[in-house]
Amino acid sequence: MKHYPKILCPRQCGNNAVIDPIFGILPCKKCIANDNVTITRTPEFVNINKMHRIQHQRDKGKRDLLQPFEGGKMSVDFAKAYPKLAKNYFTNKELESI
């Protein structure tokens, strides 16, 4: 974090504000220290491998989240994913239209 002399603390204490590239203008270090906020855990950043692994797990388990009806209409994805269960929810005419 860099200090710029022309931008003052938004809490009007007279000190220089902290300029963060992500969050923009923040209060000065003194005001931040007076807030008594402690970070118990460092933020977790997802690397590319973890991101792909998570997406793969979502794609693999996507079928488990399907519902037979979406917005009052027959879910085609549910019928294709669970053909045996689809017979319990839909008529033969509806299943033939898929």
NORZI-V682125 format. One record per residue. SS is DSSP state (helix for helix, strand for strand, loop for the rest). PSI is psi in radians with two decimals (none if undefined). Layout:
# NORZI-V682125
SS:PSI / SS:PSI
This chain:
# NORZI-V682125
loop:2.35 / strand:2.68 / strand:2.32 / strand:2.18 / strand:-0.39 / strand:-0.26 / strand:2.08 / strand:2.81 / loop:2.31 / loop:-0.25 / loop:0.12 / loop:0.74 / loop:-0.20 / loop:-0.19 / loop:2.94 / strand:2.42 / strand:2.76 / strand:2.26 / strand:2.03 / strand:2.39 / loop:-0.41 / loop:-0.83 / loop:-0.13 / strand:-2.40 / strand:2.15 / strand:2.84 / loop:2.86 / loop:2.92 / helix:-0.60 / helix:-0.78 / helix:-0.67 / helix:-0.69 / helix:-0.56 / helix:-0.21 / loop:-0.30 / loop:0.64 / loop:2.20 / loop:2.44 / loop:2.04 / loop:-0.42 / loop:2.45 / loop:2.59 / loop:2.56 / loop:2.19 / loop:2.33 / loop:2.20 / loop:2.99 / helix:-0.76 / helix:-0.73 / helix:-0.66 / helix:-0.75 / helix:-0.65 / helix:-0.74 / helix:-0.76 / helix:-0.68 / helix:-0.73 / helix:-0.66 / helix:-0.77 / helix:-0.66 / helix:-0.67 / helix:0.08 / helix:-0.62 / helix:-0.56 / helix:-0.34 / helix:-0.08 / loop:2.48 / loop:2.61 / loop:-0.51 / strand:2.39 / strand:1.96 / loop:0.58 / loop:0.00 / strand:2.76 / strand:2.35 / loop:1.97 / helix:-0.65 / helix:-0.70 / helix:-0.77 / helix:-0.65 / helix:-0.62 / helix:-0.60 / loop:1.29 / helix:-0.59 / helix:-0.70 / helix:-0.48 / helix:-0.52 / helix:-0.44 / helix:-0.39 / helix:-0.52 / loop:2.73 / loop:2.87 / helix:-0.62 / helix:-0.73 / helix:-0.69 / helix:-0.56 / helix:-0.46 / loop:-0.16 / loop:none
